Amino acid sequence: MIALAPSIDARSCERFDNLVTVRPDGCWQWTGSTDKGYGHFGLKVDGRWRTVKAHRFSYERQIGPIGDMQIDHLCRNRACVNPAHLEPVDNRTNTLRGQAPVAFNARVTHCPKGHEYTPGNTTTKRTVSGVGRECRKCNLARMRHGRHVEGGFACTTCGIAYGTQRGLSVHLSKFHGRSEAGR
């Protein structure tokens, strides 16, 4: 990130202030150009014009340098440039505070059946969208009782149910030494 503080002068501040409208809820709404909801502001840095994020400019102007931190909009308004609504945080904190699916899933503490996601009760699984969590207690219950009991194939020796005849055949040969699957 480029340090903005040395480039902030009275002329830049005046141009910036002309692009801000104060709303009744306390947000300083950016009325200039935006990208994905975030305000952009043209600023001359080291003799070259650069586009900087308006909320970063506002924070550095009013509070001080941000460094490599990200700015979290506490008001959830991406176009807000009020330094009182902005907080510098690390990438992980900013992501987990957001509204994206990864943030929502990180806040989930219990499985749908009510078991707590603890290190001892949680396994990970590969999904189409990445990696997900599974509850060990629910997995164990599914294995014991079988998810496909109705219309499924149950082992007559141990009672474990399988959804297909092939699954039962593999079980019988692997655990009971029998090659045929009978009902």
Disulfide bonds with the S-S distance in Angstrom:
none
